[in-house]
Amino acid sequence: MTHEGGIMEPLAFGLLFGSIGSMFGFFWQFLMISGSLMALGEKLVGQLSMSLIFFVIIIISPLFVIIAMFLTSAILHLLLLVVRGAKNGFEATFRVVSYSQATQIWGVIPFLGGFIGGLWLIIVQIIGLREIHETSYLRVILALLIPVALILLVFLAIVIPLLVFGLG
């Protein structure tokens, strides 16, 4: 894959596969929720409202896929810049993120498909980012782990004082 050539083709590809995967993912979740909460849902909002919510989510999911692709690409590219692993620009990162949406097709498999697709997406992005930016796996993995480390630090910054004040 080249790191140049525009973003329209990767965007269309990512939109197609990302939307299909997310629509099926929403569908399976809706089936689980509607089966277990059907009685409660009918009492609170009625069956028509639950179906309308499902329909609206399906209709706007492509918009969320586009936003997620651009946001993910921007964050990943910024993190790659931090670890000095972004040699070929934002477009290269966006192309990897867009083409990695093909893994979302696993979402057609009920319940477990989304999990498999998510894991496969991470693997494909690691390989793709390494190849397109001509960098090491270590730099790419470090870039992907920075948000995890930040979330862990924020979590600890909240939990430790709560434990200290709660036990003290």
Secondary structure, 3 states (H helix, E strand, C coil): CCCCCCCHHHHHHHHHHHHHHHHHHHHHHHHHHHHHHHHHHHHHCHHHHHHHHHHHHHHHHHHHHHHHHHHHHHHHHHHHHHCCCCCCHHHHHHHHHHHHHHHHHHHHCCCCHHHHHHHHHHHHHHHHHHHHCCCCHHHHHHHHHHHHHHHHHHHHHHHHHHHHHHHC
